Amino acid sequence: MYGLKFINFCQSLLIAGLLCVVVYLLLEREMTDDAAPAIKITKPESAVSSPPSYDTTDKKIFLSDPELGQIWLPVLASVPECSHNANQLVMRNGLQYYVEDGKIVSTLGIDVSAHQGEIDWETVKAAGVDFVIIRCGFRGYGSGQLAVDEYFDRNMQGALDAGIEVGVYFYSQAVNAEEAIEEAEMTLSLIGDSPITYPIVYDWEIIPEDTARTDGMTVDALCECSKAFCDTIKAAGFTPMLYQNKRTSLLKLDLPQLTGYDFWLAEYNDVATYYYDYCIWQYCSDGYVPGINGACDMNICFSPYAGGDA
């Protein structure tokens, strides 16, 4: 009797064990089925074969963030590195020059708007200024209305009469490509047949201390605006250029999409630390130039444009 009970007990254990195994397998299958879609997702062949948007070396760009401290960004392999050697920069009386084989190969420039008021352009020329980038107009960051810089015509004529090479910039608050094209067309209308030898510049800026219509602008939207303005200027036969500070450039511009345009860097320092290439460097905003009342932005151009004397 005890032997029969023992056999029945073993059979019960076996059946219970088999049931446990069946339940486990069913649960495992259910879990696997739930996870299957995420596991089976694959990238399209075109995406798999495309190159990465940044290189895979140890190159990094470091920035200082007020909240995070030091932060780093991977280097974009498709964006040209800076071609200038900081050791060839020479500072004389607050003015930056770039020297090769003992010869100055850069040009000295300023940028101005109505904020500078009346300017004695002959005195500015005598002080050694080679070129000026003049604001022709702007779009209000609140109203979105277009406006002409009230000093544009007199600044343009005064600089040209003094023999200073001229470029132009438009202060943009465009939120789409259509508005950027509108700004470019306004710029072309304002310069007319003036002998522009330096670039026509798209100056789009973030408004940090006030509410602006461009708050929350996406990277893609800014890229489309930049291209729309520059392509309109280029189609008219002029050299387009983008102006931006170091931080916004690295964090907001889609640089691989914008390598076809010249770049004007704003970084206020004795030596620029921006990793990528640029043609003009705005190195301070508190410079002094005889003939101009008050502070003035100072610039050095590494690749003088048509008509510029190096």
C-alpha positions as CSV (number, residue, x, y, z in Angstrom):
1,M,0.0,0.0,0.0
2,Y,2.8,2.4,0.9
3,G,4.5,1.5,-2.4
4,L,1.4,2.4,-4.4
5,K,1.0,5.7,-2.5
6,F,4.6,6.5,-3.2
7,I,4.1,5.8,-6.9
8,N,1.0,8.0,-7.0
9,F,2.9,10.8,-5.2
10,C,5.7,10.6,-7.8
11,Q,3.2,10.7,-10.6
12,S,1.6,13.8,-9.1
13,L,5.0,15.5,-8.8
14,L,5.8,14.7,-12.4
15,I,2.5,16.1,-13.7
16,A,2.9,19.2,-11.6
17,G,6.4,19.7,-12.9
18,L,5.2,19.3,-16.5
19,L,2.5,21.8,-15.9
20,C,5.1,24.3,-14.6
21,V,7.2,23.8,-17.7
22,V,4.3,24.4,-20.0
23,V,3.2,27.5,-18.1
24,Y,6.8,28.8,-18.2
25,L,7.1,28.2,-22.0
26,L,3.8,29.9,-22.6
27,L,4.8,33.0,-20.6
28,E,8.2,33.1,-22.3
29,R,6.5,33.0,-25.7
30,E,4.1,35.8,-24.7
31,M,6.9,38.0,-23.5
32,T,9.0,37.3,-26.6
33,D,6.0,38.1,-28.9
34,D,5.4,41.4,-27.1
35,A,9.1,42.4,-27.5
36,A,9.4,41.1,-31.1
37,P,8.4,44.3,-32.9
38,A,11.1,46.4,-31.2
39,I,13.7,43.7,-31.9
40,K,12.8,43.2,-35.5
41,I,12.8,46.9,-36.5
42,T,15.7,47.6,-38.9
43,K,16.9,50.8,-40.7
44,P,16.3,51.1,-44.4
45,E,19.2,50.1,-46.5
46,S,20.0,53.7,-47.5
47,A,20.2,54.7,-43.9
48,V,22.5,51.8,-43.0
49,S,24.9,52.6,-45.8
50,S,25.0,56.4,-45.3
51,P,28.1,57.9,-43.5
52,P,27.8,59.1,-39.9
53,S,27.1,62.8,-39.4
54,Y,30.3,63.1,-37.3
55,D,33.6,61.4,-37.3
56,T,34.5,58.5,-35.0
57,T,37.8,59.7,-33.8
58,D,38.4,61.2,-30.4
59,K,38.2,64.8,-31.6
60,K,35.8,66.9,-29.5
61,I,34.7,70.5,-29.2
62,F,34.5,71.7,-25.6
63,L,32.1,74.5,-24.4
64,S,31.4,76.0,-21.0
65,D,27.8,75.9,-20.0
66,P,26.4,77.9,-17.1
67,E,24.4,74.9,-15.7
68,L,26.4,71.9,-16.9
69,G,29.9,73.3,-16.7
70,Q,32.1,71.8,-19.4
71,I,30.3,70.1,-22.2
72,W,31.6,68.5,-25.4
73,L,30.4,68.0,-29.0
74,P,31.7,65.6,-31.5
75,V,33.5,67.1,-34.5
76,L,31.6,67.2,-37.7
77,A,33.7,65.4,-40.3
78,S,32.0,67.1,-43.3
79,V,32.6,70.7,-42.1
80,P,36.1,72.1,-42.9
81,E,38.4,72.9,-40.0
82,C,39.7,76.4,-39.3
83,S,42.5,77.1,-41.8
84,H,44.1,79.9,-39.7
85,N,47.1,79.6,-37.5
86,A,46.6,81.5,-34.2
87,N,50.4,81.9,-34.0
88,Q,50.2,84.1,-37.1
89,L,47.9,86.6,-35.4
90,V,49.5,89.9,-34.4
91,M,47.7,92.5,-32.2
92,R,48.8,96.1,-32.6
93,N,47.1,98.9,-30.8
94,G,43.9,96.8,-30.3
95,L,43.9,95.8,-34.0
96,Q,44.2,92.2,-35.2
97,Y,46.4,91.4,-38.2
98,Y,47.3,88.0,-39.9
99,V,50.9,87.7,-41.0
100,E,52.5,85.3,-43.4
101,D,56.3,85.5,-44.1
102,G,56.4,88.9,-42.4
103,K,53.7,90.4,-44.5
104,I,50.1,91.3,-43.5
105,V,47.7,89.2,-45.6
106,S,44.5,90.2,-43.8
107,T,42.2,93.2,-44.1
108,L,40.9,95.3,-41.2
109,G,37.2,96.0,-41.0
110,I,34.3,97.3,-38.9
111,D,30.5,96.8,-39.1
112,V,28.1,99.7,-38.4
113,S,24.4,100.6,-38.2
114,A,22.3,103.6,-37.1
115,H,23.6,102.9,-33.6
116,Q,26.9,104.5,-34.5
117,G,25.2,107.8,-35.7
118,E,27.1,110.2,-37.9
119,I,30.5,108.8,-39.1
120,D,33.5,110.7,-40.5
121,W,34.4,108.2,-43.1
122,E,37.5,110.0,-44.3
123,T,38.9,109.8,-40.8
124,V,37.9,106.1,-40.6
125,K,39.8,105.4,-43.8
126,A,42.9,107.3,-42.6
127,A,42.8,105.2,-39.4
128,G,43.5,102.1,-41.6
129,V,40.1,100.6,-42.0
130,D,40.0,98.6,-45.2
131,F,36.3,97.4,-45.3
132,V,33.0,98.0,-43.6
133,I,29.9,95.8,-43.4
134,I,26.9,98.1,-43.2
135,R,23.4,97.2,-41.9
136,C,20.8,98.0,-44.6
137,G,17.7,96.9,-42.7
138,F,16.1,94.6,-40.1
139,R,12.9,92.8,-39.2
140,G,11.4,93.6,-35.8
141,Y,11.6,90.7,-33.4
142,G,8.2,91.6,-31.9
143,S,6.2,93.0,-34.8
144,G,7.9,91.1,-37.6
145,Q,7.8,94.3,-39.7
146,L,10.6,95.1,-42.1
147,A,12.5,98.4,-41.7
148,V,15.3,100.2,-43.4
149,D,18.3,101.3,-41.4
150,E,18.0,105.1,-41.4
151,Y,21.7,105.6,-41.8
152,F,22.2,103.1,-44.6
153,D,22.3,105.4,-47.6
154,R,24.7,107.9,-46.0
155,N,26.9,105.2,-44.6
156,M,27.1,103.5,-47.9
157,Q,27.9,106.7,-49.8
158,G,30.3,108.0,-47.2
159,A,32.3,104.7,-47.1
160,L,32.5,104.4,-50.9
161,D,33.5,108.1,-51.3
162,A,36.3,107.5,-48.8
163,G,37.6,104.5,-50.7
164,I,36.5,101.8,-48.2
165,E,35.4,98.5,-49.5
166,V,31.8,97.7,-48.6
167,G,29.6,94.7,-47.7
168,V,26.1,94.7,-46.3
169,Y,24.2,92.8,-43.6
170,F,20.5,92.3,-42.9
171,Y,19.4,91.7,-39.3
172,S,16.9,88.9,-39.6
173,Q,14.1,87.7,-37.5
174,A,12.6,85.5,-40.2
175,V,10.7,82.4,-39.1
176,N,10.4,80.7,-42.5
177,A,12.0,80.6,-45.9
178,E,9.5,82.9,-47.4
179,E,10.3,85.7,-44.9
180,A,14.1,85.1,-45.5
181,I,13.6,85.5,-49.2
182,E,11.6,88.7,-48.6
183,E,14.5,90.0,-46.5
184,A,17.1,89.1,-49.2
185,E,15.0,90.8,-51.9
186,M,14.7,93.9,-49.8
187,T,18.5,93.9,-49.3
188,L,19.1,93.7,-53.1
189,S,16.6,96.5,-53.7
190,L,18.4,98.7,-51.2
191,I,21.9,98.2,-52.5
192,G,20.8,98.8,-56.1
193,D,23.8,99.1,-58.3
194,S,26.3,100.0,-55.5
195,P,29.7,98.5,-56.0
196,I,29.6,95.8,-53.3
197,T,32.8,93.9,-53.1
198,Y,32.5,92.3,-49.7
199,P,29.7,89.8,-48.9
200,I,26.0,90.3,-48.3
201,V,25.4,88.8,-44.8
202,Y,22.5,87.0,-43.2
203,D,22.5,88.0,-39.5
204,W,20.0,86.0,-37.6
205,E,20.2,86.3,-33.9
206,I,18.6,84.8,-30.8
207,I,17.0,87.5,-28.5
208,P,18.0,86.4,-25.0
209,E,16.4,89.0,-22.7
210,D,13.0,89.5,-24.3
211,T,10.1,87.7,-25.9
212,A,10.7,87.3,-29.7
213,R,8.8,85.8,-32.6
214,T,11.8,83.6,-33.2
215,D,11.8,82.0,-29.7
216,G,11.7,78.2,-30.1
217,M,12.9,78.3,-33.7
218,T,13.8,74.8,-34.8
219,V,17.2,73.9,-36.3
220,D,15.5,72.9,-39.6
221,A,13.6,76.1,-39.9
222,L,16.7,78.2,-39.2
223,C,18.6,76.2,-41.8
224,E,15.9,76.7,-44.4
225,C,15.9,80.5,-43.7
226,S,19.7,80.7,-44.0
227,K,19.7,78.8,-47.3
228,A,16.8,80.8,-48.7
229,F,18.5,84.1,-48.0
230,C,21.9,83.1,-49.2
231,D,20.7,81.4,-52.3
232,T,18.6,84.5,-53.3
233,I,21.7,86.7,-52.8
234,K,23.9,84.3,-54.8
235,A,21.4,84.1,-57.7
236,A,21.8,87.9,-57.9
237,G,25.5,87.6,-58.4
238,F,26.7,88.6,-55.0
239,T,28.7,86.6,-52.3
240,P,26.4,85.4,-49.5
241,M,27.7,85.0,-46.0
242,L,26.3,83.8,-42.6
243,Y,27.0,85.7,-39.4
244,Q,26.8,83.9,-36.1
245,N,28.5,83.7,-32.7
246,K,30.4,80.6,-31.6
247,R,27.9,79.1,-29.2
248,T,24.8,79.5,-31.4
249,S,26.7,78.3,-34.4
250,L,27.7,75.0,-32.7
251,L,24.4,74.4,-31.0
252,K,21.8,75.8,-33.4
253,L,23.2,75.8,-37.0
254,D,23.0,72.7,-39.1
255,L,26.6,73.3,-40.2
256,P,26.9,70.3,-42.7
257,Q,24.0,71.8,-44.7
258,L,25.6,75.3,-44.7
259,T,29.2,74.6,-45.8
260,G,28.5,76.2,-49.2
261,Y,28.4,79.7,-47.7
262,D,31.1,81.9,-46.3
263,F,31.0,82.3,-42.6
264,W,31.5,85.4,-40.4
265,L,32.4,84.4,-36.8
266,A,31.6,86.5,-33.7
267,E,33.8,85.5,-30.8
268,Y,35.2,88.2,-28.5
269,N,38.6,87.0,-27.5
270,D,42.3,87.6,-28.2
271,V,42.3,84.3,-30.0
272,A,39.3,82.6,-31.7
273,T,38.6,79.1,-30.3
274,Y,36.0,78.2,-32.9
275,Y,36.9,74.9,-34.5
276,Y,35.5,75.3,-38.0
277,D,36.6,77.6,-40.8
278,Y,35.5,81.2,-41.2
279,C,36.4,84.1,-43.5
280,I,35.8,87.0,-41.2
281,W,36.3,87.2,-37.4
282,Q,34.5,89.8,-35.3
283,Y,36.9,89.8,-32.3
284,C,35.4,92.6,-30.2
285,S,32.4,94.9,-29.8
286,D,34.1,97.7,-27.9
287,G,36.8,98.8,-30.3
288,Y,37.6,102.4,-30.9
289,V,38.1,103.9,-34.4
290,P,38.8,107.6,-35.1
291,G,35.8,109.1,-36.9
292,I,33.3,107.1,-35.0
293,N,31.7,108.2,-31.7
294,G,31.5,105.4,-29.2
295,A,32.2,101.7,-29.4
296,C,32.5,99.8,-32.6
297,D,32.7,96.2,-33.7
298,M,36.1,95.2,-35.0
299,N,36.8,92.6,-37.6
300,I,39.6,90.9,-39.4
301,C,39.2,89.3,-42.9
302,F,41.5,86.4,-43.7
303,S,40.6,86.1,-47.4
304,P,40.1,89.6,-48.8
305,Y,37.3,89.8,-51.3
306,A,37.4,91.3,-54.8
307,G,38.8,94.8,-54.6
308,G,40.3,94.4,-51.1
309,D,43.9,95.3,-50.5
310,A,45.8,92.8,-48.3
